[in-house]
Amino acid sequence: MISSSQPRVAKPARAPRSGVLSRHPEPGEGSDLRTVSQPSELGRTTVLDPSLHSLNLLRLLCAAAVIVSNAWWVGGYGPQPAFYGIRLGTAGMLGFFAISGYLATASARRSPSFRAFAAAHLVPLYAGLVVAALVVALGGAPVGALLTGGHYDPHAALTYLAVGLVVLNGASSAPSIGTSLQGNADHLDWNGILWTLTWAVLCYVVVASVVFLLRRRAAERHAPVVVALLLAATTAVDSSQMFASGFEPERTALVLPLIAFFLAGSLLAFYRDRVRVEFLPAVLAAALSFAFLVTGLGPVLTALPTTYLVLAAGSHRIAGTALRRDISYGVYLYGWPVQQLLAALHLPAFMPPLAYAAVALIAVWPVAFLSCILVEQPAQRWRRHRQPRRNNRIELAATH
C-alpha cells in the first residue's frame, strides 16, 4: 500500500506490501478490480496468495459446474452423474463456499468495524438477490406460465418474493408460483439454488463476529483457533450423522459440508503467510481428498485439503485465464431460472443433458453480465461513495 507521503502515480496499480489483498471482491464486482496480489509463476514455490482475478475465474467455473449438474434435474434426464457420491453441482457449491470463506476472512481482518464489513459484503450481495427475486417473481414466472399453459398466481409471487428478501430459502421450502412451471420436470421450484445463500450469510456473520469480538478483547491472535474449533465441531457433527444414516447429497445433508468448506477457507486465510504452495503438499492434499471420498468419509472431511487445492490453484498466474469482471454471482443466481425457462420451451426433449447445459450457460451469460454492471457494481459504488461521507460526519462530530 502506498503511503500518503509519496506522490500520486498514475496507473498501473501497485500491489500492497506483503501481498495482502487490498479489498475483498464482492460477488458481481469486476471491472474496477486490480490484481492486488502477486501469484507465482506456475511451478515456483510460494506462500498461499491467490489473486483476485484468478479467484474470479475459479468462482465462475464453480457456478458453471452447478448449472451443468442441475441440467439433469431441471431437464428431467434422471439421476445426475456423481463421483463417489459427489455431484458436479455439489462440488461447485463447495468450491464457491471455500473461496468465499477465504475472501470474507481476509476482508474482515482489514475492515475497521463489523458495520463496515457488513456494508461491504451485504450491499452488493443483497442487491443482486433482491433484483433476481423480482425478476423471477414478476418476469420469469409470468413468462413461464405463458410457455407452459399454467397459472400465474400474484399472491404466490409475493410470497416467493418475501421469502427471498428475508433470505429464508435455506430454512424453508421454496414456495411455488402458482402452476407457472406446469409440465416441467421440477414444477415447483423457480430457483433451487437460493437456499445456499441463507447459510452463506450465516457463515459471513459467524466468521466476522469471531474476528471483531476477539479484536475488541485484544485477543485477535486466538481467532484462527476458534475457527479451527468450529471446523472440528462441524466435521464431528456431520460425521456422526453420516455414520448414523449414510451420506445423501440432499439440501439438509449439504448444509454442514458447505459450512465446513467456508470455515476451511477462513482458516487458510489466517495462515496464508505460512502455507506453502508446492508440489508435494498439493499431491498429499489430493490424496487425502480422494481417500476420504473413496472410503465414504466425505465430503466434510475433504474440506481442508480440497480448499487448499482450490486456493493453491488460484495462487498461480496462468496467462490468459484471469478474469477482471466477476459475473459468477449472476451465473449462480440466474442459472436455475434460465434452465427452467428453457425446459418450458421443451429443449430437453430435443437434446442430451450436456447440450442443454451448454445452451443454459450461453443464455445465462448476458443476464449475469447485466446483473454485474447494472446491479452489483452500482451497489458497490454506492456503498463506497457513502462510506467517506459517513467517515467525514464521524470526524466532524469528534471535533466538537
C-alpha positions in Angstrom: 0.0 0.0 0.0 1.4 3.4 -1.0 1.8 5.8 1.9 0.3 9.2 1.9 3.7 10.9 1.8 4.5 9.5 -1.6 3.5 11.4 -4.8 0.5 10.2 -6.7 1.4 8.0 -9.6 -0.9 7.1 -12.4 -1.7 3.6 -13.4 -0.6 0.8 -13.5 -1.7 -0.1 -10.0 0.8 -1.4 -7.5 0.5 -4.4 -5.2 0.3 -3.8 -1.5 3.1 -4.8 0.8 3.3 -8.4 1.9 0.9 -9.4 -0.9 -2.1 -8.6 1.3 -5.3 -8.2 -0.7 -6.3 -4.6 -0.7 -10.0 -5.3 -0.5 -12.4 -8.2 -0.9 -14.1 -8.6 -4.3 -17.8 -8.8 -3.8 -20.0 -11.1 -5.9 -20.5 -9.3 -9.2 -17.7 -6.9 -8.9 -15.2 -6.9 -11.7 -14.3 -4.0 -14.0 -12.7 -2.0 -11.2 -10.7 -4.8 -9.7 -7.0 -4.8 -9.9 -4.6 -7.7 -9.3 -3.5 -6.8 -5.9 -1.5 -9.8 -5.1 1.4 -11.3 -6.9 0.8 -15.0 -7.5 3.8 -17.1 -8.6 4.6 -18.3 -12.0 3.4 -21.9 -12.5 5.7 -24.3 -10.8 7.5 -21.9 -8.4 7.4 -22.2 -4.7 5.3 -19.5 -3.0 3.1 -19.0 0.0 -0.7 -19.2 -0.4 -1.5 -16.0 -2.3 -4.4 -16.3 -4.8 -5.0 -13.3 -7.0 -8.4 -11.7 -7.2 -8.7 -12.3 -10.9 -7.8 -15.9 -10.6 -10.5 -16.3 -7.9 -13.0 -14.7 -10.2 -12.3 -17.4 -12.8 -12.5 -20.2 -10.2 -15.8 -18.9 -8.8 -17.2 -18.7 -12.4 -16.1 -22.3 -13.0 -17.9 -23.3 -9.8 -21.1 -21.5 -10.8 -20.9 -23.1 -14.2 -20.5 -26.5 -12.7 -23.7 -26.0 -10.7 -25.6 -25.3 -14.0 -24.2 -28.3 -15.8 -25.1 -30.6 -12.9 -28.6 -29.2 -12.5 -29.3 -29.9 -16.1 -30.1 -33.5 -15.2 -32.6 -32.5 -12.6 -34.3 -29.5 -14.2 -34.3 -31.2 -17.6 -35.7 -34.4 -16.3 -32.9 -36.6 -17.6 -32.8 -38.8 -14.5 -30.1 -39.2 -11.8 -27.1 -36.9 -12.0 -23.6 -38.4 -12.6 -21.6 -38.5 -9.3 -18.1 -39.2 -8.3 -18.2 -41.3 -5.1 -21.4 -39.6 -4.1 -20.4 -36.1 -5.0 -22.2 -34.5 -7.9 -20.6 -31.8 -10.1 -23.0 -29.2 -8.7 -22.2 -30.2 -5.1 -18.5 -29.7 -5.9 -19.2 -26.3 -7.4 -21.2 -25.1 -4.4 -18.5 -26.4 -2.0 -15.8 -24.6 -4.0 -17.8 -21.4 -4.0 -18.1 -21.5 -0.3 -14.4 -22.3 0.2 -13.4 -19.2 -1.8 -15.9 -17.1 -0.1 -14.6 -18.2 3.3 -11.1 -17.2 2.4 -12.1 -13.8 1.0 -14.5 -13.0 3.8 -11.9 -13.6 6.5 -9.2 -11.6 4.6 -11.7 -8.7 4.3 -12.8 -8.9 8.0 -9.2 -8.7 9.2 -8.7 -5.5 7.2 -12.1 -3.9 7.9 -12.2 -1.2 10.7 -15.5 -2.4 12.1 -18.2 -5.0 11.7 -20.5 -2.4 10.3 -18.0 -1.6 7.5 -17.5 -5.3 6.8 -21.3 -5.9 6.7 -21.8 -3.0 4.3 -19.1 -4.1 2.0 -20.5 -7.6 1.7 -24.2 -7.4 2.2 -24.9 -4.4 0.0 -23.9 -5.9 -3.4 -24.9 -9.5 -2.3 -28.4 -8.4 -1.2 -28.9 -6.0 -4.1 -28.2 -8.9 -6.5 -30.6 -11.2 -4.6 -33.4 -8.6 -4.5 -33.3 -8.0 -8.2 -33.1 -11.7 -9.0 -36.1 -12.4 -6.8 -38.0 -9.6 -8.5 -37.1 -10.8 -12.0 -38.3 -14.3 -11.3 -41.5 -13.3 -9.4 -42.6 -10.5 -11.7 -41.0 -11.5 -15.0 -39.8 -15.2 -15.2 -42.9 -16.7 -13.6 -45.5 -14.9 -15.9 -43.4 -15.9 -19.0 -43.2 -19.4 -17.7 -47.0 -19.6 -17.3 -47.4 -18.4 -20.9 -45.0 -21.0 -22.2 -46.4 -23.9 -20.2 -50.1 -23.0 -20.2 -50.0 -22.9 -16.4 -51.5 -20.3 -14.0 -49.6 -17.3 -12.6 -50.6 -16.5 -9.0 -49.7 -12.9 -8.0 -50.2 -13.7 -4.3 -47.8 -16.7 -4.5 -45.3 -14.5 -6.3 -45.4 -12.1 -3.4 -44.8 -14.9 -1.0 -41.9 -16.1 -3.1 -40.5 -12.6 -3.1 -40.9 -12.2 0.6 -39.1 -15.4 1.4 -36.2 -14.4 -0.9 -36.0 -10.9 0.6 -35.6 -12.2 4.1 -33.0 -14.8 2.9 -35.0 -17.7 4.4 -34.9 -20.1 1.5 -32.4 -22.3 3.3 -34.7 -22.6 6.3 -38.0 -23.3 4.5 -39.3 -24.9 1.3 -39.2 -22.6 -1.7 -42.8 -21.5 -2.5 -44.1 -22.3 -5.9 -45.7 -19.5 -8.0 -49.0 -21.0 -9.0 -48.6 -23.6 -11.7 -46.3 -21.4 -13.8 -43.9 -24.4 -14.2 -46.6 -26.8 -15.2 -45.2 -29.7 -17.2 -41.6 -29.1 -16.2 -39.6 -31.9 -14.5 -39.3 -29.6 -11.5 -42.7 -28.0 -11.5 -42.4 -26.2 -8.1 -39.0 -24.5 -7.6 -38.1 -21.4 -9.7 -34.7 -21.0 -8.1 -33.4 -24.1 -6.3 -30.0 -22.6 -5.6 -31.1 -19.7 -3.4 -31.3 -21.9 -0.3 -27.5 -21.8 -0.1 -27.4 -18.1 0.4 -29.1 -18.4 3.8 -26.1 -20.4 5.0 -23.6 -18.2 3.2 -24.9 -15.2 5.1 -24.7 -17.1 8.4 -21.1 -18.1 7.7 -20.2 -14.5 6.9 -21.7 -13.3 10.2 -20.1 -16.0 12.3 -16.6 -15.6 10.9 -16.7 -11.8 11.1 -18.1 -11.9 14.6 -15.2 -14.1 15.7 -12.7 -11.6 14.2 -14.3 -8.5 15.6 -15.2 -9.7 19.0 -11.7 -11.1 19.7 -10.2 -7.9 18.3 -12.1 -5.8 20.8 -10.7 -8.0 23.6 -7.2 -7.7 22.3 -7.2 -11.4 21.6 -7.3 -11.5 17.8 -4.5 -14.0 17.7 -7.0 -16.6 19.1 -9.4 -16.1 16.1 -7.9 -18.9 14.0 -8.1 -21.3 17.0 -11.8 -20.5 17.3 -12.4 -21.0 13.6 -10.5 -24.3 13.8 -12.6 -25.5 16.7 -15.8 -24.6 14.7 -14.5 -26.5 11.8 -13.7 -29.5 14.0 -17.1 -29.4 15.6 -18.8 -29.1 12.2 -16.8 -32.1 11.0 -17.6 -34.2 14.1 -21.4 -33.5 13.9 -21.5 -34.2 10.2 -19.5 -37.4 10.5 -21.8 -38.7 13.3 -24.8 -38.0 11.2 -23.2 -39.7 8.2 -22.4 -42.9 10.2 -25.9 -42.9 11.6 -27.8 -42.5 8.3 -25.4 -42.6 5.4 -24.5 -39.7 3.1 -27.2 -38.5 0.8 -26.4 -35.2 -1.1 -29.7 -33.6 -0.3 -30.1 -30.0 0.9 -30.2 -30.8 4.6 -27.2 -33.1 4.2 -25.2 -30.4 2.4 -25.6 -27.7 5.0 -22.7 -28.8 7.2 -20.3 -29.6 4.3 -20.9 -26.1 2.9 -20.2 -24.6 6.4 -17.1 -26.7 6.7 -15.7 -25.6 3.4 -16.4 -21.9 4.3 -14.6 -22.4 7.6 -11.7 -24.2 5.8 -11.2 -21.2 3.5 -11.4 -18.9 6.6 -8.7 -20.9 8.4 -6.4 -20.9 5.5 -6.8 -17.1 5.2 -5.4 -16.7 8.8 -2.4 -18.9 8.0 -1.8 -17.8 4.4 1.7 -16.5 5.1 2.7 -19.9 6.5 1.0 -22.2 4.0 3.3 -23.2 1.2 2.1 -23.9 -2.4 4.4 -26.7 -3.5 4.1 -29.9 -5.5 4.4 -32.3 -2.5 1.7 -30.7 -0.3 -0.6 -30.5 -3.3 -0.2 -34.2 -4.0 -0.8 -35.0 -0.4 -3.9 -32.8 -0.3 -5.3 -34.5 -3.4 -4.5 -38.0 -2.0 -6.3 -37.2 1.3 -9.4 -35.8 -0.5 -9.6 -38.9 -2.8 -9.1 -41.2 0.2 -11.9 -39.6 2.1 -14.2 -39.9 -0.8 -13.3 -43.5 -1.7 -13.8 -44.6 1.9 -17.2 -42.9 2.1 -15.9 -40.3 4.7 -16.5 -37.3 2.5 -17.4 -34.6 1.7 -16.9 -32.7 5.0 -13.5 -34.4 5.8 -12.3 -33.2 2.4 -12.9 -29.5 3.3 -9.4 -28.5 4.4 -7.3 -30.4 1.8 -9.7 -29.6 -1.1 -9.9 -25.9 -0.1 -6.1 -25.9 -0.1 -6.1 -27.2 -3.6 -8.6 -24.6 -4.8 -6.7 -21.7 -3.3 -3.3 -23.1 -4.4 -4.7 -23.2 -8.0 -5.6 -19.5 -7.6 -2.0 -18.7 -6.4 -0.6 -19.5 -9.8 -0.9 -17.0 -12.7 -1.6 -18.8 -15.9 -1.6 -16.4 -18.9 -4.9 -15.7 -20.4 -7.1 -17.2 -17.7 -7.5 -14.3 -15.2 -10.9 -12.5 -15.3 -11.2 -8.8 -14.3 -15.0 -8.8 -14.4 -16.7 -11.2 -11.9 -20.1 -12.4 -13.2 -20.0 -15.6 -11.1 -22.7 -14.4 -8.7 -25.0 -13.6 -11.5 -24.5 -17.0 -13.1 -25.1 -18.5 -9.6 -28.3 -16.5 -9.2 -29.9 -16.9 -12.6 -28.7 -20.3 -13.8 -31.7 -22.2 -12.4 -34.4 -19.8 -13.6 -32.9 -19.8 -17.1 -32.8 -23.5 -17.1 -36.5 -23.6 -16.1 -37.5 -21.3 -18.9 -35.5 -23.5 -21.4 -37.3 -26.5 -20.0 -40.6 -24.8 -20.6 -39.6 -24.4 -24.2 -39.1 -28.2 -24.2 -35.5 -28.1 -25.1 -34.6 -31.2 -23.0 -36.8 -33.3 -25.3 -34.6 -32.5 -28.3 -31.1 -32.6 -26.9 -28.9 -34.5 -24.5 -28.2 -33.1 -21.0 -24.7 -31.6 -21.8 -26.1 -29.8 -24.8 -29.0 -28.5 -22.7 -26.5 -27.3 -20.1 -24.4 -25.6 -22.8 -27.4 -23.7 -24.1 -28.2 -22.6 -20.5 -24.6 -21.4 -20.0 -24.8 -19.4 -23.2 -28.2 -17.9 -22.2 -27.3 -17.0 -18.7 -24.1 -15.2 -19.6 -25.7 -11.9 -20.8 -28.1 -12.0 -17.8 -25.2 -12.4 -15.4 -23.3 -9.7 -17.2 -26.2 -7.2 -16.8 -26.6 -8.2 -13.2 -22.9 -7.4 -12.7 -22.8 -4.0 -14.4 -26.3 -2.8 -13.6 -26.9 -4.1 -10.1 -23.9 -5.4 -8.1 -21.2 -2.9 -9.3 -23.5 0.2 -8.8 -24.4 -1.1 -5.4 -20.8 -1.4 -4.5 -20.0 2.1 -5.8 -22.9 3.5 -3.8 -21.5 1.8 -0.7 -18.0 3.2 -1.3 -19.3 6.7 -2.1 -21.5 6.7 1.0 -18.7 5.5 3.4 -16.5 8.6 3.0 -19.4 10.9 3.8 -20.1 8.8 6.9 -16.5 9.0 7.9 -16.5 12.7 7.5 -19.5 13.1 9.7 -17.8 11.0 12.4 -14.6 13.1 12.2 -16.7 16.3 12.4 -18.6 15.1 15.4 -15.3 14.2 17.1 -14.0 17.7 16.8 -17.0 19.2 18.7 
